[in-house]
């Protein structure tokens, strides 16, 4: 009984965390007063736009001309009050941010809007603003004078949803020049409230791969980036899940809907339309955050289908998981688990446990980063050098 009471209390405390986090996020604070005045225009700015800016501390400064507004806030992790000058221009400065890419928005008289100074990104469930806090190791995802691969936009018919779906496919530079060659393939998933654009836009997948291949640190392989938000994937006909008692609308969305689409539609389409190997030794799956969790579930549920498994801030695989997935231990050539150092990672211990049972595993910690894109870019950079060799 005592143990049960403690468990119930823990659940109640965990349930309160999102509310507390949202309250903290919505509690506005003054602009960062001790900012070093060496601000520079950001990498994500629209051409010719000076704002937003970032300084050497990682603080963000934004401006918005809105003379009729009575209140403007910068919403970046938490809300910062902005001040208006005599020309109706509002200015606000955030506290220093972790290196990497961050979504943000402006709150004008209570209405959220993108910053008109930036280009748009899809994240946090919306098309909106994003900002890059520079790091010392940005070189690995920059565009360089090396042979350039391509990101192909692919539409295809889904039997499982009875609708057209959409993905992006990275092809290495040599793909079109070697028409007789087949390639390994990695299925790479985005995180919660993101979409199939994320890995190529925020993640710079093409640049990471082009640079690695040019340096001969990675073998050429194809990467498939598809939409995986399960609650927005509606399976129909024979693929629809059985209705659950708590569901109001009967058959429809499922948390595991992406697994059905991946195995029924995406993999068969890729293996038909592109020159890829079709065996587990040349097939991998990886993902960030939610996509890492999907990778874990899907590879364990299909233990002889994927030779390479990557979870970036997306949980871990345990010896008990492996023991419950017949064929996984024999098929898996590598299990890669990563996390930002600010995420309270347990990936190194998890990798040690798998290695002790005979499953090759690698743990990687991205130093100085949290649950954001630079952690995941670094993770892909490390993972890509280990697979299909």
C-alpha positions in Angstrom: 0.0 0.0 0.0 2.8 2.4 0.8 4.5 1.7 -2.5 1.2 2.3 -4.3 0.7 5.6 -2.5 4.1 6.7 -3.6 3.4 5.7 -7.2 0.1 7.7 -7.2 1.9 10.7 -5.8 4.6 10.5 -8.5 1.9 10.3 -11.2 0.2 13.4 -9.9 3.4 15.3 -9.7 4.3 14.3 -13.3 0.9 15.3 -14.5 1.3 18.8 -13.0 4.6 19.4 -14.8 3.2 20.4 -18.2 0.9 22.9 -16.4 3.7 24.3 -14.4 6.0 24.5 -17.5 3.3 26.4 -19.4 2.7 28.8 -16.5 6.4 29.5 -16.3 6.5 30.0 -20.1 3.7 32.4 -20.0 5.0 34.4 -17.0 6.7 37.4 -18.7 10.0 38.9 -17.6 11.8 42.1 -18.6 14.3 42.0 -21.5 17.8 40.8 -20.6 19.5 43.8 -19.2 23.1 42.6 -19.1 23.5 41.7 -22.7 26.8 42.3 -24.4 26.3 44.8 -27.2 27.9 42.7 -30.0 24.7 41.6 -31.7 24.8 40.4 -35.3 22.0 39.5 -37.8 21.1 35.8 -37.5 21.6 33.0 -40.1 17.8 32.5 -40.3 17.0 36.1 -41.3 15.2 36.9 -44.6 17.5 38.6 -47.1 18.3 42.2 -46.1 16.7 41.9 -42.6 18.9 43.1 -39.7 16.7 41.5 -37.0 16.5 39.2 -35.2 20.1 39.3 -33.9 22.2 37.1 -31.6 25.2 38.2 -29.5 28.3 36.4 -28.2 26.4 35.3 -25.1 23.7 33.6 -27.1 21.1 36.3 -26.2 18.5 37.0 -28.9 17.3 40.5 -29.8 14.2 41.1 -31.9 12.4 44.2 -33.3 8.9 44.8 -34.6 7.4 48.0 -35.9 3.8 48.0 -34.5 2.9 51.6 -33.5 -0.7 50.7 -32.7 0.1 47.8 -30.4 -0.1 48.2 -26.6 1.9 45.1 -25.7 4.5 43.0 -27.5 6.4 40.0 -26.1 9.2 37.8 -27.4 8.2 34.1 -26.7 11.4 32.1 -26.6 11.3 29.4 -23.9 9.6 32.1 -21.8 8.1 35.4 -22.6 10.2 38.6 -22.5 8.6 42.0 -22.4 9.5 44.3 -25.3 9.5 48.1 -25.2 8.3 50.7 -27.7 10.3 53.7 -28.9 8.9 57.0 -30.2 8.8 55.6 -33.8 6.5 52.7 -32.7 9.4 50.1 -32.9 9.3 47.4 -30.2 12.6 45.9 -29.1 13.2 42.9 -26.8 16.2 40.8 -25.7 16.2 37.3 -24.3 18.4 35.7 -21.7 21.3 33.7 -23.2 20.1 30.5 -25.0 21.7 27.1 -25.5 23.5 26.7 -28.8 21.5 25.3 -31.6 18.2 25.9 -33.3 15.1 27.3 -31.4 11.5 28.0 -32.4 10.0 31.2 -31.3 7.2 33.7 -31.9 6.0 37.2 -31.0 2.9 37.9 -28.9 1.2 41.1 -30.1 -1.6 42.2 -27.9 -2.2 38.6 -26.9 -2.0 37.2 -30.5 0.9 35.0 -31.5 2.6 35.7 -34.8 5.8 34.8 -36.6 8.7 37.3 -36.6 8.5 38.9 -40.1 12.3 39.1 -40.0 12.9 35.4 -40.4 12.2 32.7 -42.9 9.7 30.1 -41.9 10.1 26.7 -40.4 7.6 24.0 -39.4 8.0 23.2 -35.7 6.0 23.4 -32.4 3.0 22.5 -34.5 3.1 25.6 -36.7 4.8 27.4 -39.5 6.8 30.1 -37.8 10.1 31.6 -36.7 13.3 29.9 -35.8 16.7 31.2 -34.7 20.2 29.7 -34.7 22.4 30.2 -31.7 25.9 29.7 -33.2 28.1 27.0 -31.8 31.9 26.4 -32.3 31.3 23.2 -34.3 28.9 24.5 -37.0 31.3 23.6 -39.8 30.1 20.1 -40.3 26.6 21.2 -41.5 27.7 24.1 -43.7 27.4 24.1 -47.5 30.9 23.5 -48.9 32.5 23.1 -52.3 32.1 19.3 -52.4 30.1 17.1 -54.7 26.5 17.9 -53.9 23.7 15.3 -53.4 20.1 16.1 -53.9 16.9 16.2 -51.8 14.1 14.7 -54.0 10.5 15.5 -53.2 8.4 12.3 -53.6 4.6 11.9 -53.7 3.1 8.4 -53.5 -0.2 6.6 -53.0 -0.8 5.0 -49.6 -2.9 1.9 -49.4 -3.1 2.2 -45.6 -4.6 5.7 -45.7 -6.1 5.7 -49.2 -4.5 9.0 -49.9 -1.5 10.6 -51.4 1.4 11.0 -49.0 4.7 13.0 -49.3 8.3 12.5 -48.3 11.8 13.7 -49.0 14.6 11.5 -50.2 18.3 12.3 -49.9 20.3 10.9 -52.8 24.1 11.1 -52.7 25.9 12.8 -55.5 27.0 9.6 -57.2 23.5 8.2 -57.4 22.7 9.4 -60.9 26.3 8.8 -62.2 26.3 5.1 -61.2 23.0 3.7 -62.6 24.0 0.1 -61.9 24.7 0.6 -58.2 22.4 -0.1 -55.3 22.5 1.8 -52.0 21.7 1.2 -48.4 18.7 3.2 -47.0 18.1 4.9 -43.7 14.5 5.9 -42.7 14.9 9.0 -40.6 12.1 10.5 -38.5 11.3 13.9 -37.1 10.1 14.8 -33.7 6.7 15.7 -32.2 4.9 18.7 -33.8 7.4 18.7 -36.7 7.1 17.2 -40.2 9.0 15.7 -43.1 10.7 19.1 -43.8 12.6 19.1 -40.5 15.6 16.9 -41.2 16.5 18.6 -44.5 15.8 22.2 -43.4 16.5 22.5 -39.6 18.6 19.4 -39.5 20.7 20.2 -42.7 20.8 16.4 -43.5 22.0 17.0 -47.1 24.9 19.1 -46.0 26.0 16.7 -43.3 25.9 13.8 -45.7 27.6 15.6 -48.6 30.5 16.7 -46.3 30.9 13.2 -44.7 30.9 11.4 -48.0 33.4 13.9 -49.5 35.7 13.3 -46.5 35.2 9.5 -46.9 33.9 9.4 -43.3 30.6 7.8 -44.4 29.6 5.5 -47.2 27.0 6.8 -49.7 23.5 5.9 -48.7 19.9 7.1 -49.3 17.9 8.8 -46.5 14.1 8.8 -46.5 12.3 11.5 -44.4 8.5 11.0 -44.1 5.7 12.4 -42.0 5.1 10.4 -38.9 2.8 12.2 -36.5 0.6 9.2 -35.6 -2.5 11.0 -34.4 -2.7 12.7 -37.8 -2.4 9.5 -39.8 -5.8 8.0 -40.4 -5.7 4.3 -41.4 -8.7 3.0 -43.3 -10.2 -0.3 -44.4 -8.3 -3.4 -43.5 -5.5 -1.3 -42.0 -7.7 0.6 -39.5 -7.2 -0.2 -35.9 -10.1 -1.8 -33.9 -12.1 0.9 -32.1 -11.1 1.4 -28.4 -13.6 2.1 -25.6 -12.2 5.6 -25.0 -12.5 6.6 -28.6 -15.5 8.7 -29.6 -15.1 8.4 -33.3 -14.6 4.7 -33.8 -11.8 3.7 -36.2 -9.3 6.3 -37.2 -6.0 7.6 -35.8 -3.5 5.3 -34.0 -0.3 5.9 -32.1 1.2 3.2 -34.2 -0.3 4.3 -37.4 3.1 5.4 -38.8 4.4 1.8 -38.3 1.6 0.6 -40.6 2.3 3.2 -43.2 6.1 2.6 -43.1 5.9 -1.2 -43.5 2.9 -1.2 -45.9 3.6 1.8 -48.1 6.9 3.6 -47.6 9.4 0.8 -47.6 7.8 -1.0 -50.6 7.6 2.3 -52.5 11.3 3.2 -51.8 12.4 -0.3 -52.8 10.4 -0.1 -56.1 11.3 3.5 -57.1 14.9 3.8 -56.0 18.0 1.6 -56.3 18.3 0.3 -52.8 19.2 -3.0 -51.2 16.2 -4.8 -49.7 17.8 -6.8 -46.9 18.1 -5.8 -43.2 21.9 -5.5 -43.4 21.4 -2.5 -45.7 18.4 -1.0 -44.0 18.3 1.3 -40.9 15.9 3.4 -39.0 16.6 6.4 -36.8 14.7 9.4 -35.4 14.8 12.3 -33.0 12.6 12.6 -29.8 9.2 11.2 -30.9 10.9 9.8 -34.0 13.4 8.0 -31.7 10.6 6.5 -29.7 8.9 5.4 -33.0 12.3 3.9 -34.1 12.5 1.9 -30.8 8.9 0.5 -31.1 9.1 -0.3 -34.8 12.5 -2.0 -34.8 11.6 -4.1 -31.8 8.2 -5.0 -33.4 10.0 -5.9 -36.6 13.2 -7.4 -35.2 14.5 -8.9 -38.4 13.9 -5.9 -40.7 16.5 -3.3 -39.6 20.2 -3.8 -39.2 20.9 -0.3 -37.8 18.9 1.5 -35.1 19.4 5.2 -34.0 17.5 7.0 -31.2 18.4 10.7 -30.8 16.9 12.0 -27.5 14.4 9.2 -28.1 14.9 6.8 -25.3 16.9 3.6 -25.0 16.7 -0.1 -25.7 17.3 -2.5 -22.8 18.5 -6.1 -22.6 14.9 -7.0 -21.7 13.6 -5.3 -24.8 16.1 -7.4 -26.9 15.1 -10.6 -25.2 11.5 -10.0 -26.0 12.1 -9.4 -29.7 13.1 -12.6 -31.3 15.7 -12.2 -34.0 16.7 -8.6 -33.0 20.0 -9.6 -31.4 21.0 -11.6 -34.5 19.9 -8.9 -37.0 21.0 -5.7 -35.3 24.5 -4.6 -36.4 24.4 -1.4 -34.3 22.1 0.3 -31.7 23.0 4.0 -31.4 21.5 6.0 -28.5 22.3 9.7 -28.0 21.2 12.7 -25.9 22.2 16.3 -25.1 24.2 16.6 -22.0 21.5 18.9 -20.5 18.8 16.2 -21.0 19.9 14.0 -18.0 21.1 11.3 -20.4 21.3 7.6 -19.5 22.5 6.5 -22.9 26.0 5.4 -21.9 24.7 3.0 -19.3 22.2 1.6 -21.8 24.9 1.1 -24.4 27.1 -0.7 -21.8 24.2 -3.0 -20.9 23.6 -4.0 -24.5 27.3 -4.5 -25.2 27.5 -6.9 -22.3 24.8 -9.1 -23.7 26.5 -9.1 -27.2 24.6 -6.4 -29.0 26.9 -3.8 -30.5 25.8 -0.5 -29.1 27.1 3.1 -29.0 26.1 5.8 -26.6 26.8 9.4 -27.5 26.3 12.6 -25.5 26.2 16.0 -27.2 28.0 18.3 -24.8 26.4 21.6 -23.9 23.1 21.1 -25.7 19.5 20.2 -24.7 16.5 18.9 -26.5 17.0 20.7 -29.8 18.3 20.4 -33.3 22.0 20.8 -32.7 21.9 17.7 -30.5 20.3 15.8 -33.3 22.6 17.2 -36.1 25.6 16.0 -34.0 23.8 12.7 -33.5 23.3 12.1 -37.2 26.8 13.2 -37.9 28.2 10.5 -35.5 25.6 7.8 -36.5 26.2 8.2 -40.2 29.9 7.4 -39.8 29.1 4.1 -38.2 26.5 2.5 -40.4 26.5 0.4 -43.6 30.2 -0.3 -43.3 
